[in-house]
Amino acid sequence: MAICAMYYIENHKIEVVSTLLGKEKILLNGKTVSEKNANIGTSHKFTIGKNEYRIAQRDKNYRRKGSIFEIRKNGMPVSLVNIRPKTSTQLLVLVVIMGLAFGFTLGILFYNLFWPAMEV
């Protein structure tokens, strides 16, 4: 299961998850509250206390660019920030570059410590 989006509403963790079988699940504090086929325009409804929430996919290309969902509380739009990062490619590239730079620097240091340059 891949987490598409994560929100916090009234101290409750809401996760939008897509499965390998093409289903989209809404998890409320880790428990499934809605499960439907992942199609454009599919909306999920669930309640927290006396409030009814609806989550629907807003961006057609969410699998490539990150997840954009519209959330409504009792029919009124709610502005929430998806705290799930859209992509980790940039972080991966940064870690690889930093690792290579650190390894190169450490290699030069060890080379100079264990095999000092000999003067002729």
Secondary structure, 3 states (H helix, E strand, C coil): CEEEEEEEECCEEEEEEECCCCEEEEEECCEEEEEEECCCCCEEEEEECCEEEEEEECCCCHHHHCCCEEEEECCEEECCCCCCCCCCHHHHHHHHHHHHHHHHHHHHHHHHHHCCCCCC
